[in-house]
Every structure is written in structure tokens, then in C-alpha cells.
Amino acid sequence: MVTKALLEGSIKGVGKYHQTSIFPCGIFQYMKGVNNKPGTPNYDLYRLALKSTAIRLYPNYANIDWSGNTGYDPKNPCTYFSTMGKCKCSPCKIS
């Protein structure tokens, strides 16, 4: 629901003149089996992100299935894709 609201807000624009905001800079994570084709759980959000991009040039996209993301385990947050650097939380013990 939060992602949907952010994308809808991006499409609408901000203020009286519905201008494109520069913050927040959304990053949509695209992943096979999650949102890549009809029938996947979040395909509606992917379509909404595409609409937002067509109107506002946001969000940016991250391809989670990229070969550089090998080792991703949905059950282990220490392996999650990060757009802002490596995980430094104590449970992960990654610096």
C-alpha cells in the first residue's frame, strides 16, 4: 500500500501545478516471480511504476536478477540488494 501511494503521488505531482518532485527519489526493484509479468504478486505496482516513469521520469529501477546479485536469499536480509551501499546492521555483520 505504501509503494502504491508513493507511485500515485509521483504520478499526480506536487503542489498547485502538479510539478515533479525531486525527493523522494524512488527506486523500484524489478524481480522475476515478484513483479515481472502478469500473474506475479506485484505486477500492478510494476505497471504503476512504468506509468510514473512515463510521466515524471521516476522511479529509477534496480534489476534484482542482475548477475552481480548472486547469492540473494529471500530468507536472509543480509543478502538483500542495496542501492545505498552495503548492509552494516549488527545482525548481518557485514561492513
Buried (B, 14 or more C-beta within 10 A) or exposed (E): EEBEEBBEBBBEBEEEEEEEBEEEEBBBBBBEEBBBEEEBEBBEBBEBBBBBBEBBEBBEBBBBEEEEBEEEEEEEEEBBBEEEEEBEEEEBEEE
